[in-house]
Amino acid sequence: MAITFTNNWQNILNKIQSVFRTEFKNTLPVFIGDEKAGSQYLRLEPTGTDLLEYNAQMETREYSLEFFLHFADQSKTRTKLDAVLRLVSRIEYLIHDNITMTLSDSSRILDCRIESTELDAVEDSEDYITKMEFRCVHSHL
């Protein structure tokens, strides 16, 4: 017998991508997975889940994602660093302002947060890459 399920990963990723695309319009392309485009873009990559609560009525999981902010400019100029820090701060505030988000199936993700940010996180890359660790909680039946 086939099971019925909801792809919570896809619902969460699509919602976060939509929030970023609404905020940044065409100034910062947002992709899920390994896509690349242009000289600056944001990439969302799912990393895992942790089971927080489990019973016959529902399951609660904490979902983890990494956000990678790419800049094609590797120079160490103050102007570039200011631009990176400005975008990082804007992303952090955007997530803080969306601490709860309603998904396409009418369920919600809660406690949305960026737990850490690492500047110039990938040393062997041609891009200047900032890595942010995102977490949220989702309950479903």
C-alpha positions in Angstrom: 0.0 0.0 0.0 1.4 3.4 -1.0 1.9 6.0 1.7 0.7 9.6 1.6 3.3 12.2 2.4 4.2 15.9 2.1 7.6 17.0 0.9 8.4 19.3 3.8 11.9 20.0 2.5 10.5 21.4 -0.8 7.8 23.4 1.0 10.4 25.0 3.3 12.9 25.7 0.6 10.3 27.2 -1.7 9.0 29.5 1.0 12.5 30.7 2.0 13.4 31.3 -1.7 10.2 33.2 -2.1 10.9 35.5 0.9 14.3 36.3 -0.4 13.1 36.9 -4.0 10.4 39.2 -2.8 12.9 41.2 -0.7 15.7 41.4 -3.2 13.8 41.3 -6.5 16.4 41.0 -9.3 19.3 42.4 -7.3 20.2 39.1 -5.7 19.3 35.8 -7.5 18.3 33.0 -5.1 18.9 29.4 -6.0 18.3 26.0 -4.4 21.2 23.5 -4.7 24.2 23.9 -6.9 23.0 26.5 -9.4 25.3 29.4 -10.1 24.6 32.7 -11.9 26.2 36.1 -12.2 28.7 37.9 -10.0 26.6 37.8 -6.8 23.8 35.3 -5.8 22.5 33.4 -2.8 22.4 29.6 -2.8 20.2 27.6 -0.4 21.4 24.1 0.5 19.5 21.7 2.8 21.8 20.0 5.3 19.7 17.9 7.7 16.9 17.5 10.3 16.8 16.6 14.0 13.8 14.9 15.6 12.6 17.0 18.5 9.3 15.4 19.4 7.5 12.3 18.2 4.1 10.8 19.2 1.1 9.2 17.6 -0.5 12.6 16.7 2.5 14.5 15.3 6.2 14.8 14.6 8.3 17.9 15.3 11.6 18.4 13.5 14.3 21.0 13.4 15.4 21.6 9.8 18.9 22.9 9.0 20.0 24.7 5.8 23.1 26.6 4.8 22.9 29.8 2.9 25.9 30.6 0.7 26.2 34.3 -0.4 28.6 34.4 -3.4 30.6 37.4 -4.6 32.7 37.1 -7.7 35.1 39.8 -6.4 38.0 38.3 -4.4 39.6 41.6 -3.7 40.0 42.7 -0.1 38.9 46.2 -0.6 36.9 48.1 2.0 34.1 48.9 -0.5 33.6 45.2 -1.3 33.6 44.2 2.4 31.1 47.0 3.1 28.8 45.6 0.4 29.1 42.0 1.7 28.4 43.1 5.3 25.5 45.1 4.2 23.9 42.2 2.4 24.6 39.8 5.3 23.0 42.1 7.8 20.0 42.6 5.5 19.6 38.7 5.2 19.9 38.3 9.0 17.3 41.0 9.6 15.0 39.6 6.9 15.0 36.2 8.6 14.5 37.8 12.0 11.5 39.7 10.6 10.1 36.3 9.4 10.6 34.2 12.5 7.4 32.4 11.6 6.4 31.6 8.0 3.3 29.9 6.5 4.1 27.2 3.9 2.1 26.3 0.8 0.3 23.4 2.7 -0.8 25.9 5.4 1.6 24.5 8.0 4.1 26.8 9.5 7.8 26.9 10.2 8.7 28.5 13.6 11.7 29.8 15.4 13.4 30.7 12.0 16.9 31.9 12.7 20.4 32.3 11.4 22.6 30.7 14.1 26.0 31.6 12.7 27.7 33.5 9.8 31.2 32.8 8.5 32.7 35.4 6.2 35.1 34.3 3.4 34.1 30.7 4.3 35.6 28.9 1.3 39.3 29.5 0.8 39.9 27.8 -2.5 37.1 29.5 -4.3 37.3 32.2 -6.9 34.3 33.9 -5.2 34.1 35.5 -1.8 31.6 33.2 -0.1 29.8 33.9 3.1 28.1 30.9 4.8 25.1 31.3 7.1 23.6 28.4 9.1 19.8 28.6 9.2 17.4 26.6 11.4 13.7 26.3 11.8 11.1 24.1 13.5 8.2 22.4 11.7 5.5 20.1 13.1 3.3 17.9 11.0 0.8 15.1 11.5 
